[in-house]
Amino acid sequence: RDYVKRVYGLKTLYLLAENHGRTVGVLPIALVKGLKGGIQAVSSPYHMYGGVCADSHEAEAALLGDAEERLRPLGADRWELRQVAPLSVSYGHRSDKITVILDLPNDPDQLWGSLSAKVRNQIRKGEKSGLTATVGGERAMEDFFDVMAVNMRDLGSPIHSFAFFKGAEEFFPGETRIHRVFHEKRCIAAGVTMLWKGSIELPWASALRECSALCGNMFLYWNMIKDSIMRG
């Protein structure tokens, strides 16, 4: 809440369901102005996951019903709940997005053996090209932002402000890591990972297209995965 309020000044609404004094459910909502006008109510704006969290179908239904009543006078014309699992209540859902999950073994060598020959060759090409991978360090977020900004510009798409990415690092310092890949002291690929309850999420990653022959993107992903395995 503090993150999206400080970075983008979003209005937020947090609902709590209780049963005899015991918390049985929560629902976070932020009001976001759409690019074409109107107001959207989003449970986890600008991030991948986070919706209704409830102990029972009854608590979930109560939170959703209360949210609808509260959102009407606030002018929200649509809402988006970023659920990991389907809701028990029947709502329309989008089918144009998917979640990709990779189960990690305890040993990177075990995962290496399961990769296709093409992927392994691309990672090896990065190594032979003299690429190096680092985690954190001075100007890490600045380097990531520079790479991301170039790619988003080439795609003709707006990019979040630097304060948005920096805010993730500041508000979640123990969970956020910045990964960089260098070629001859130049950062050519970078990504940000976030730890949450035994899972590593990768909300943002980018590599310079002009350096694609070096396979910096594959080298980046492999080193992020290895780092995640070493962190347990």
N, C-alpha and C positions, 0 to 999 in steps of 0.2 A: 504493500500500500504506500509506504513512504517513498519507495523507488519511483513508481509511476506518478505520484503526486509531485515530487520534486523535479523530475526530469521534464514532464510534459504537462504538469498542472491538471491532471485528470481528476474529475470528481469520482469518488468511490462509494460503494454501498456494501456493507458486510452483514450478512444475515446469519443468525445463530439459532439452531433448534435445540430445545431442552426438553427433557422428560424427567419430571420430579427432581429438578435441580441438576441433572446430569446432562452434559453436552452430548448430543446424538447426531449433530450435523452442522456443517457450515457451507456457505455459498458466497464467494467473493464476486463482486461486479464492479466494473469501471465503465464510465460513459465516455465513448470515443466519437468524435465527429468524423463522419464519412467523407471520402474524397469528393463525392457527388452531393454532399449536403446530408442533412439528417443526422440523427444520433444513434449509434449502436451501443448496446449494452454487451460487454464482452467479459467473460469470467477471468480470463488471463491474457490481457492485451500484450501484443508484441512478443509473446512467448508461446511455446508449443502446447503445453499441457496445464491443466488446473481447472476443475469445474466443481460440480457438487460433490461434497465428501460427506457421506451419511452412513449411519449404522444400519438403517433399514429402509425399505421402500416407502414406508409411511413418513419417515423423517425427510426423505428426498422429495416426496410429493408435496409435503407441507412447505418446504423451502421454495420450491418452484412456484407454487401457488401464491405465496406471499410476495415473491419477487415480481410476479406479473402485476399484482395489485400496486406495488410501490413504483414500478417503472412507468406505468401509464401516465401519471401526472408529471413525470420528469421529461416527457417528450421523446422517449426512446421508440423508434419505429421498428427495430428488430434487435434480436439478441443472439449471441453465439456462445455456447457452452463447450469448452474445449475438453471434452471427456476422454479419458483413456478407455473406459468401458462404457457400453451403451446404457442409456437411462432406462429405468423401469417404466417411466411415463412416456407415452407415445408423442414424440415430437418429430418434425421433419429433420433429416440429417443430410450432410454433404457426403458425397462419395468420390470427390475429386482429389482427396488427400489421403495419404496412407502413412502408417507408422512402421518404420523399419527398425527392428531390434536384433542385435547380435549378442548371443550369449558368449561370455568370455571364459576361457579355461584359466587354470592357475598358472600355466606356463605359456609364454609367447611362442615357443617352438611348436607347441601343439597346434596353435592356431595357424602358424605359418604353413604347416603341412596340409591344412585344409583349404588353403588358397589355391586358386587356379594358377597354372603355369604362366599365363599372361600377366596376371597381377603380380606374381613374384618377380617376373622379369622387369616389370615397370619399376618396382621398388628397388631392385638391384641396379637399374639404370640410374636412378637418383643417387644411389651410393657411389657408383662409378663416376658420376658427373661431379663429385666432390661436394654434394649437398650435406649440410649439417642441421640437426634439429635441436632446438632449445625449448625449455619451459620457463616462462616468466622472464625476469631480467629487466634491465633499464630500457625504457621506451617501448616495452612490449606492446602495450595497447595502442600506442601511436603507430607502430609498424603495422599491426593488424588493420587499423582503420585506413591507413594509406593504401594497402592492397585491396581492401574491400571497396573503397571509394572509386578506385580505377575501374574495377569490374562493374560496379553498379552504373557508373557513368557510361561505359561501353554498351551496357544493356539498355540504356535510356530509362533507368528506374531510379526513383528517389532513394536516398540512404538515410538511415537514422542519424541523428546528431552524434557527435563525438561524446557528448555528455551522457547519452543513452548507454553506450557501451561502457564508458568509464564508470557509470553508476552501478552496473552489474558487478564490477570489480570492487567497488567501494562498499556496497551494501551486503555483498556475499563474499567476503574476502577468503574465507576458509573453503568455499565450494568452487570458486572460479579460478581457472587456470588458462593462461594464454600460451599457445604453442606457435612457434615460428620455425620456418625453414629458410636457411641462408644459402646463397651461392655467391662466393667471392665477396663476402661481407654485405651483400644486398639481400634484404628480405623479399622473397619471391612467393611465399605462401604462408598463411597464418590461419589459426582457428581458435575459438574460445569454447572450452568445455565447462560444464557445471555439474557438480556432484549432488545427487539427491537420493538418500536412502538406498545406497548400494548400487545405484545406476549412474552412469555418466551420460549426460545429454550433450549434444553438439548443436547448439542453436545457430552458430555462425561460423562459416569457414570460406576461404577464398584463396585463389592462386592466380598469378599474373598469366594471362593468355600468351603473351609474347615469350614466356619461358616454358611453355607447355612441353617442348621437346625434352626438357630435363626431368619430366615426370615429378615435379615438385608436389603436385596434389596428392599423388599416391604415397609419396614419401611422407607427407604430412599426416595422412590418415593412419598409416602404419605406425608412426611414432606416437600418435595420440592414443592408439589402441594399446600399444606396448606400455605406455605410461599408466594407462588405466588399469591394466593387469597388475603392474608392479604396485599400484596403490591398493590392491586387493578388491 
